[in-house]
Amino acid sequence: MERFAGKVVLITGAASGIGRATAERLAAEGATLSLTDVAAEGLEETARTCRDAGSEVLAQVGDVSDEASVAEVVASTVEQFGRLDVLVNVAGILQFKDLRQTTLDDWNRIIGVNLTGTFLMCREALDHLLASGGNIVNTASTAALAGHPWTVSYSASKGGVFALTQTLAVEFGKQGIRCNSVAPGSVLTPIQQAFELPEGADPKLVYRIMALDKQRGPETVASTIAFLASDDASHVNGTCVKVDGGTLA
Ligand SMILES: NC(=O)c1ccc[n+]([C@@H]2O[C@H](COP(=O)([O-])OP(=O)(O)OC[C@H]3O[C@@H](n4cnc5c(N)ncnc54)[C@H](O)[C@@H]3O)[C@@H](O)[C@H]2O)c1
């Protein structure tokens, strides 16, 4: 399947987990890739795998929460490849904390990467996507769709991503841009190392969301992102697709 032949796709958070799996999936489907992440080593590893699969790849270390860095990443992409067809916002951070222990710094850091980072990337990429008739896929979370304890900053950030996605879908849909999101449940990636519950927390409240039969790998989210980003989803706009095995059904 070569759904992305001739398409330029920019993926944030590409050094690890869902971002890496998405890069590999789209490389296998013929995409030209612009990959970015704060983690240089992992980023280079993803770039190498994708090049080995036959993709042309630009890999740039960048911070999605930094306005200047975002501008640089998008500008270099268009400079190198001449266009941008798809933006996939995957970069994100997670923290489990009781509300009372959540500092303003924790809140600002998580909102800054997950929500502000998505906003900055969308804003910077918009004109290029309008020019190509492209689309955006953002990464929300089931944490935004139902009560998810001890993640006040994270859940709020992902609720923001969910709302931002619907807003852009309506604001720019008539101009030919689609904007959708995925809401993974619990997926086996390094972000789960943050899964350390605060003292006294009832794990049952978290596990009711966590496991249906067994946890799956990031390729399950990557294949959903690939569908939403492809022309197969040409009539799908403003949707959030849960990838959680039906846990919250
Ligand atoms: N794994 C899950 O269970 C799960 C569930 C729901 C949602 N998600 C979301 O999926 C996305 C990917 O998570 P993952 O599970 O692959 O985790 P991960 O930790 O493997 O990957 C996240 C990537 O984002 C990068 N990143 C962090 N801050 C950044 C910044 N400021 N700028 C650029 N890159 C940055 C990290 O370096 C890392 O490579 C996140 O948005 C996460 O919230 C994950």
The ligand as an ORCA input file, in Angstrom:
! r2SCAN-3c Opt
* xyz 0 1
  N       1.261      5.255     25.555
  C       0.046      5.484     26.007
  O      -0.516      4.692     26.769
  C      -0.693      6.739     25.570
  C      -2.053      6.843     25.874
  C      -2.746      7.978     25.484
  C      -2.108      9.001     24.810
  N      -0.775      8.871     24.539
  C      -0.131     10.001     23.860
  O       0.604      9.544     22.748
  C       1.674     10.447     22.492
  C       2.958      9.659     22.325
  O       3.241      9.032     23.530
  P       4.070      7.660     23.601
  O       3.231      6.718     24.353
  O       4.582      7.298     22.271
  O       5.244      8.123     24.579
  P       6.818      8.262     24.352
  O       7.336      8.806     25.625
  O       7.350      6.965     23.855
  O       6.927      9.345     23.191
  C       6.736     10.710     23.388
  C       7.782     11.454     22.582
  O       7.525     12.865     22.701
  C       8.799     13.497     22.799
  N       8.682     14.807     23.410
  C       8.429     15.098     24.720
  N       8.439     16.429     24.895
  C       8.692     16.999     23.683
  C       8.814     18.333     23.227
  N       8.712     19.368     24.066
  N       9.074     18.531     21.915
  C       9.212     17.507     21.060
  N       9.125     16.214     21.440
  C       8.852     15.962     22.733
  C       9.611     12.536     23.658
  O      11.005     12.803     23.581
  C       9.197     11.198     23.083
  O      10.043     10.804     22.027
  C       1.692     11.442     23.640
  O       1.055     12.636     23.237
  C       0.885     10.729     24.712
  O       0.265     11.622     25.603
  C      -0.051      7.788     24.897
*
